[in-house]
Amino acid sequence: MTAGTIARRGAVVLLMGAAAFLASTGIAGAQEAAGDNEFTASSAKFMAAGIAMGVGAFGPAIGIGWLGGKAMESLGRNPEAAGAIQTNMILAIAFAEAIGIYALVVAILIGFVF
């Protein structure tokens, strides 16, 4: 598959998830029962936390995969530079992983604090 095909499929999945989220919150918000508002707000918080974590982990996952693949490609072409390539790869992966951890912190804040 090409990168364009993967990007289109990812966009379609993201739009379908957003449509399902909007449809479910619209239907749940239209109910008139007094007790449902608390449950609707609680469920919307956890759905938002899940979406935040999913979207926030997508970029670092792609970045880490790309970094690892390019590092292996570089090692195959120039095995003598293994130490420098590995050091730089681990450093870049740590920075990408930090962004995923920020998404996790935001998801936890949405779910349990707000």
C-alpha positions in Angstrom: 0.0 0.0 0.0 1.1 3.5 -0.7 1.3 6.3 1.9 -1.7 8.0 0.3 -3.8 4.9 0.6 -2.9 4.5 4.3 -3.6 8.2 4.9 -7.0 8.0 3.2 -8.0 4.9 5.2 -6.9 6.6 8.4 -8.9 9.7 7.6 -12.0 7.6 6.8 -11.7 5.7 10.1 -11.2 9.0 12.0 -14.2 10.6 10.4 -16.4 7.5 11.1 -15.3 7.6 14.7 -16.1 11.3 15.0 -19.5 10.8 13.3 -20.3 7.9 15.7 -19.3 10.1 18.7 -21.3 13.0 17.6 -24.3 10.9 16.8 -24.2 9.1 20.2 -23.9 12.3 22.2 -26.7 14.0 20.2 -29.0 11.1 20.9 -28.1 10.8 24.5 -28.4 14.6 25.1 -31.9 14.6 23.6 -33.3 12.4 26.5 -35.4 14.2 29.0 -34.9 12.0 32.1 -33.3 13.8 35.1 -30.8 11.1 36.0 -29.5 10.7 32.5 -27.6 14.0 32.3 -25.1 12.8 34.9 -24.5 9.5 33.1 -24.3 11.3 29.7 -21.7 13.7 31.0 -19.7 11.0 32.6 -19.8 8.8 29.5 -18.9 11.8 27.3 -15.9 12.5 29.5 -14.5 9.0 29.1 -15.2 8.9 25.4 -13.3 12.2 25.0 -10.5 10.7 27.1 -10.4 7.7 24.8 -10.4 9.8 21.7 -7.7 12.1 23.1 -5.5 9.1 23.8 -6.1 7.5 20.5 -5.4 10.6 18.5 -2.5 11.6 20.7 -0.8 8.2 20.4 -1.2 8.1 16.6 1.5 10.5 15.8 4.2 9.1 18.1 3.4 5.6 16.9 3.9 6.6 13.3 7.1 8.5 14.2 8.6 5.7 16.3 7.9 3.2 13.5 9.4 5.5 10.9 12.5 6.2 13.1 13.1 2.5 13.7 12.7 1.6 10.0 15.1 4.3 8.9 17.6 3.4 11.6 17.6 -0.2 10.4 18.0 1.0 6.8 20.9 3.1 7.8 22.6 0.3 9.7 22.2 -1.9 6.7 24.0 0.7 4.5 26.7 1.7 7.0 27.2 -0.9 9.8 30.3 0.9 11.0 28.2 3.8 12.2 26.0 1.6 14.5 26.9 3.4 17.7 26.0 6.9 16.5 22.9 5.7 14.7 21.6 3.8 17.7 22.3 6.7 20.1 20.4 9.2 17.9 17.6 6.7 17.2 17.0 6.1 20.9 17.1 9.8 21.7 14.6 10.6 18.9 12.3 7.7 20.0 12.3 9.0 23.6 11.2 12.5 22.4 8.4 10.9 20.3 7.3 8.8 23.2 7.2 11.9 25.5 4.5 13.3 23.2 2.5 10.1 23.7 2.9 10.4 27.4 1.6 14.0 27.3 -1.5 12.6 25.5 -1.9 10.0 28.3 -1.8 12.7 30.9 -4.4 14.8 29.1 -6.6 11.7 28.8 -6.3 11.0 32.5 -7.1 14.7 33.3 -10.2 14.6 31.1 -11.4 11.4 32.5 -10.9 11.9 36.2 -10.5 15.6 36.9 -12.8 17.6 34.7 
